[in-house]
Amino acid sequence: MRILVTGGAGFIGSHYVRTLLSGDDPEHVSVRVTVLDKLTYCGNPANLAPVADDPRLTFVRGDICDAGLVDALMPGHDTVLHFAAESHVDRSIGSDVPFVRTNVLGTRVLLDAVLRHRVRRFVQVSTDEVYGSIAKGSWTEQTRLDPSSPYAASKAASDLLALSYHRTHGLDVVVTRSSNNYGPYQFPEKLIPLFVTRLLEGGRVPLYGDGANVRDWLHVDDNCRAIDVVARHGRPGEVYHVGGGTELANRDLTARLLAACGAGWESVDHVTDRKGHDLRYSLDCTKIAEEFGFRPAIPFEEGLAETAAWYERNRDWWRPLLGRAAPPAVPR
Ligand SMILES: NC(=O)c1ccc[n+]([C@@H]2O[C@H](COP(=O)([O-])OP(=O)(O)OC[C@H]3O[C@@H](n4cnc5c(N)ncnc54)[C@H](O)[C@@H]3O)[C@@H](O)[C@H]2O)c1
């Protein structure tokens, strides 16, 4: 089995690769993994350090938009797991050009090569943000896409493009859409690692608006297990939701992070709200539970405590990255 993992030096992709290669799943003993990653500001070879010497891993630094490179790499692979993306909403509000380029055009380059080289399966890793915002209830996989940010719009476009290759060309495509991931090795511009790293350094943290925005939190390990299940058993042309079952308003999450880091509300700056800030995301995850018995296994309190402890132990990993993080939000 040969797997091509795009974006395998990022947060979720690297977790998937580390788990695949260091786990004891007998099905993975003979697996071979090619990581294709451009190493943008958030791609980090250190994320793959624990498996860097594994002979089953080949790392290729390159761009998914480079059709020649993708065409040369693709033959011989059985499955493509597509994690590579521009992934930070705030950056997409500043400039959406890299988002359309990588998330839409890059996905097209991959799909075209997958089709031409008769790769068995394409797994599109996506997000709940494609649905926009929901005040009450939860989205099912049939809900109409209604993205708010340029990031979400570019992911919606890439999901639809991937699914169109299934309908038009019969390509075996499956899509996962998950809620907000957290865990070790997440680039310190996303909420949890941003807050934890700043608080650990005795700094201040920016809370958008009144902190009422609600997100569902999913441990990266649970998401990677779900992606693996869908990659192996998902039905072609289907979308699967993956949620953590922990909905929290940002102000409640902030309270937990302050407690975990031994800080108080005096460390919080209330900053101007994000443009077009979605109020709430919520996924109905009945389908993946009923078809595969999948449920998240890591309780949020436990996962958050372990994550905060990981950042405390691994300052050498995140300190060099701070200069590359998105510019700070504006205090109100
Ligand atoms: N982080 C979340 O909470 C979350 C939630 C749902 C879905 N997702 C999706 O999961 C995927 C992975 O997210 P993440 O949080 O690990 O992102 P990340 O930003 O940490 O990693 C993205 C990786 O893609 C690479 N990359 C970017 N542009 C590239 C290009 N043109 N060619 C090759 N490589 C390129 C980067 O170098 C990086 O290693 C994304 O598709 C994202 O939309 C993320």
The ligand as an ORCA input file, in Angstrom:
! r2SCAN-3c Opt
* xyz 0 1
  N      -6.985     22.714     11.925
  C      -8.293     22.516     11.971
  O      -8.931     22.764     12.996
  C      -9.013     21.949     10.773
  C     -10.372     21.611     10.925
  C     -11.042     21.036      9.831
  C     -10.369     20.812      8.641
  N      -9.059     21.187      8.526
  C      -8.397     20.923      7.231
  O      -7.390     19.970      7.485
  C      -6.279     20.180      6.605
  C      -5.006     20.306      7.405
  O      -5.155     21.405      8.312
  P      -3.980     21.808      9.319
  O      -4.612     22.467     10.469
  O      -3.073     20.659      9.520
  O      -3.246     22.905      8.436
  P      -1.770     23.480      8.565
  O      -1.905     24.898      8.110
  O      -1.169     23.184      9.887
  O      -0.932     22.623      7.490
  C      -1.080     22.776      6.113
  C       0.109     22.112      5.446
  O      -0.067     22.237      4.025
  C       1.169     22.662      3.455
  N       0.878     23.400      2.224
  C       0.236     24.586      2.106
  N       0.178     24.960      0.811
  C       0.767     23.974      0.088
  C       0.986     23.756     -1.291
  N       0.612     24.665     -2.216
  N       1.616     22.634     -1.682
  C       2.019     21.696     -0.764
  N       1.843     21.855      0.560
  C       1.218     22.979      0.983
  C       1.823     23.531      4.523
  O       3.231     23.655      4.337
  C       1.463     22.761      5.786
  O       2.420     21.782      6.081
  C      -6.617     21.420      5.791
  O      -7.098     21.013      4.539
  C      -7.715     22.113      6.598
  O      -8.578     22.826      5.755
  C      -8.371     21.741      9.563
*
